[in-house]
């Protein structure tokens, strides 16, 4: 095993996967002679930082459990849905999450409320915010089960840790089934 391979193995063992990948690519392409030592180190650190940042975003998106992938780039402002493009673009920087503001989307069925909510959530993940996407009917059923099995507080704590909470389809079903008369 040569010295470069030993270095790559050490980087992998230390879980510096981005650095290992960049170092391997640098050695394979033979560009190593065009880097000064400080440039090489800077390149390796930048690649590691980007790798960790991208993995964090992917973890946040996966943990959010979006129903489908939606992003701001996919919003079609040409459709007649009465969308305020300027308002949505102001929301795209996710500063409203830091200010603990609430966004409420209303409109008729099929207007794209769920898509817009998930696009906002996806954008929040891109900015590093912990996001939770919940269909209200499933969330309320899960909370009812959690209350029955004693894990209710743990479930509420998990929900509370989210920076952005998206509640979809609120009001489609009654909160509690009516008590039977008899």
C-alpha positions in Angstrom: 0.0 0.0 0.0 1.5 3.3 -1.0 1.5 6.5 1.1 -1.4 8.1 -0.8 -3.6 5.1 -0.3 -2.8 5.0 3.4 -3.7 8.7 3.6 -7.0 8.0 1.9 -7.7 5.1 4.2 -7.0 7.3 7.3 -9.3 10.0 5.9 -12.1 7.4 5.4 -11.6 6.0 8.9 -11.8 9.5 10.3 -15.1 9.9 8.3 -13.6 12.7 6.2 -15.3 11.3 3.1 -15.3 14.5 1.1 -11.6 15.1 1.7 -10.8 11.5 0.8 -12.8 11.8 -2.4 -11.1 15.1 -3.3 -7.6 13.7 -2.5 -8.2 10.6 -4.5 -9.4 12.6 -7.5 -6.5 15.0 -7.2 -4.0 12.1 -7.2 -5.8 10.3 -10.1 -5.9 13.3 -12.4 -2.2 14.2 -11.7 -3.1 17.8 -10.9 -1.2 17.5 -7.6 1.8 19.4 -9.0 -0.3 22.4 -9.9 -1.4 23.0 -6.2 0.7 24.6 -3.7 0.5 22.9 -0.3 -1.9 25.6 1.1 -4.1 25.4 -2.1 -4.3 21.7 -1.8 -5.3 21.9 1.9 -7.8 24.6 1.1 -9.3 22.4 -1.7 -9.6 19.4 0.6 -11.2 21.4 3.4 -13.7 23.1 1.0 -14.6 19.7 -0.5 -15.2 18.2 3.0 -17.3 21.2 4.0 -19.4 21.0 0.9 -19.8 17.2 1.3 -20.9 17.6 5.0 -23.3 20.5 4.1 -24.9 18.5 1.3 -25.3 15.4 3.5 -26.9 17.6 6.2 -29.4 19.0 3.6 -30.2 15.5 2.4 -30.7 14.3 6.0 -33.0 17.3 6.7 -35.1 16.6 3.6 -35.4 12.9 4.4 -36.3 13.6 8.0 -39.0 16.1 6.9 -40.8 13.2 5.2 -42.3 15.2 2.4 -45.0 13.6 0.4 -43.3 14.5 -2.8 -40.3 16.5 -4.0 -41.2 20.2 -4.5 -39.0 23.2 -4.9 -39.3 26.9 -5.7 -37.8 26.4 -9.1 -40.8 24.1 -10.0 -43.5 26.7 -9.1 -45.4 27.7 -12.2 -46.5 31.3 -11.8 -48.2 31.2 -15.2 -51.1 29.1 -14.0 -54.2 31.1 -13.0 -53.9 30.4 -9.3 -53.8 34.0 -8.0 -50.3 33.5 -6.6 -48.4 36.6 -5.5 -45.0 36.0 -7.0 -43.3 38.8 -5.0 -44.7 37.4 -1.7 -43.5 33.9 -2.5 -40.0 35.1 -3.6 -39.8 37.0 -0.3 -40.7 33.8 1.6 -38.0 31.9 -0.4 -35.2 33.2 1.8 -36.7 31.5 4.8 -36.0 34.4 7.1 -39.6 34.2 8.2 -38.7 30.9 10.0 -36.0 32.7 12.0 -38.6 35.3 13.0 -41.0 32.6 14.1 -43.7 33.8 11.7 -46.6 31.7 10.5 -47.5 31.2 6.9 -51.1 30.0 6.2 -51.9 28.8 2.8 -55.6 28.7 1.8 -57.4 28.1 -1.4 -59.7 25.7 -3.3 -58.9 22.0 -3.7 -56.3 21.5 -6.4 -54.8 25.0 -6.2 -51.4 23.7 -5.2 -51.4 24.5 -1.5 -49.6 21.2 -0.5 -47.1 21.7 -3.3 -46.3 25.3 -2.1 -46.1 24.2 1.5 -43.6 21.5 0.6 -41.6 23.9 -1.6 -41.4 26.2 1.4 -40.3 23.3 3.6 -37.7 22.1 1.0 -36.4 25.7 0.9 -36.2 25.7 4.7 -34.2 22.5 4.6 -31.8 24.1 2.1 -31.2 26.9 4.6 -30.5 24.3 7.4 -33.9 24.4 9.2 -35.3 21.2 10.8 -38.6 20.7 9.0 -41.5 18.4 9.8 -44.2 17.7 7.2 -47.3 16.1 8.6 -50.6 15.2 7.1 -53.0 16.2 9.8 -55.1 13.1 9.7 -52.0 10.8 10.1 -50.6 13.1 12.7 -53.7 13.1 14.9 -54.0 9.3 14.6 -50.3 9.0 15.6 -50.8 11.3 18.6 -53.9 9.4 19.6 -51.9 6.1 19.6 -49.0 7.8 21.4 -51.4 8.9 24.1 -52.6 5.3 24.5 -49.2 3.7 24.6 -47.6 6.4 26.9 -45.2 7.9 24.3 -47.3 11.1 23.9 -44.8 13.5 25.5 -41.9 12.0 23.6 -43.9 12.5 20.3 -44.8 16.1 21.2 -41.1 16.8 22.1 -40.0 15.4 18.7 -42.5 17.7 17.0 -41.5 20.7 19.1 -37.9 20.4 18.0 -38.8 21.3 14.5 -37.9 24.8 13.3 -40.6 24.6 10.6 -43.8 22.6 11.1 -46.0 22.0 8.0 -49.5 20.8 8.8 -51.2 19.7 5.6 -54.9 19.0 5.0 -56.0 20.6 8.2 -59.7 20.5 8.6 -60.5 17.7 6.1 -61.5 15.4 8.8 -63.1 16.0 12.2 -60.5 16.2 15.1 -62.4 13.5 17.0 -65.1 11.1 15.9 -68.4 12.1 17.4 -69.5 10.1 20.4 -72.2 7.6 19.6 -75.6 8.2 21.1 -77.2 5.3 22.6 
